Amino acid sequence: MARILPGYDRLEDDARRRNVAARKPGLGARLKDWLRKRSSKSPPPAKGPIPQVAPVATPTQTTKPSAEQRRHPLDLGCTLADFRRIRLIGSGSFGKVYLARHRATYTFVALKEIEAVPGRLNRLRRMVLQEATLMEDVSHPFIVELRYVFSGPRSMFLGMEYVPGQDLWTLMYERGRAPMPEQDAVFYIGQLVLALDYLHTKKSIIYRDIKSENIVLDAKGYIRLVDFGCATRLAPGALCAMKCGTMQCLAPEALCDEIQEEFGGGYGYPSEYWSLGVLLYEMLVGRAPFVFDAKTESAEDFAKRMADPRTQVDIPITVSSTAASLLRGLLQKSPKKRFGADDIRRHRMFSQMDWGALAAKRLPAPWVPASSSPQP
């Protein structure tokens, strides 16, 4: 069992789940007031198991929404009774995600249920309100859209647009962990660069949990960044102090207090590009550059190992010199020397990238999800 570091809230044995959770999330005043008013009106929990229905892979709507309809206003006036849960599509330390259908509009959503630890429902509400407040403020083609948020007696619910494809983790690891062609990696990393640059420069949001499990592919094979449970907003010039994310994906300055002190007492946007470098390495090599196994190594020991200047990324000779150059720039231990969005755009690995066509989703995707199951 992994031990708990000072400043960390929770560690878990599964190295690929989020295993560092920050304390003291912020609040969204409007959502907070709404939930306070709704808390005494929540319906009783449903009895019995969820009805089982035939699995579906890619449900579709009968009509394609117009450009004006694609951005839905956040609905705060719904309850669990407004949805029919169809099947479980994901689970983790946060709770469960169901494919569900909104009864009134007949649209499909990914319904995320987060159950509270007994006696800690108020704390869960604060955490979910942090996530919902940030997601409500975001509108980007490569970031999932939040449509509903509501509470139950023992749970909180987030209703997000349903993205029919699998996540990148499944695409990379359940297919034999074979290295991904570099042109495919460029396609996915390019979209993440656009999404992160938007969050940082337009919304002052630091995401803090970049990993393949949080990247889902849509029906066209383009990405959607999901799960804002670790995200927070940074004031101009401010840095994060609390730790949040997945151990083996975190930048050294996000793991180690000693390194934080060296670079201003915290960590900021450059830490995101370290995580992006970890993801790119996984794509090109088929494994993580730095492995954390809570069964054999304590969290403190991993943090010390990452802080050690002798710990450097080992890039196999199978990776091209161009890709290796980008990896070294992203996995640079000093956040002041690490590559950012502009450096990536200028790098020769992206010399053939049409950024406008990528943002408009006009480039062919290397993999497109199959859709053969009937609509439920």
Secondary structure, 3 states (H helix, E strand, C coil): CCCCCCCCCCCCCCCCCCCECCCCCCCCHHHHHHHHHHHHHCCCCCCCCCCCCCCCCCCCCCCCCCCCCCCCCCECCCCHHHEEEEEEEEEECCEEEEEEEECCCCCEEEEEEEECCCCCHHHHHHHHHHHHHHHHCCCCCCECCEEEEEECCCEEEEEEECCCCCEHHHHHHCCCCCCCCHHHHHHHHHHHHHHHHHHHHHCCEECCCCCHHHEEECCCCCEEECCCCCCEECCCCCCECCCCECHHHCCHHHHCHHHHHHCCCCECCHHHHHHHHHHHHHHHHCCCCCCCCCCCCCHHHHHHHHHCCCCCCCCCCCCCHHHHHHHHHHCCCCCCCCCCHHHHHHCHHHCCCCHHHHHCCCCCCCCCCCCCCCCC
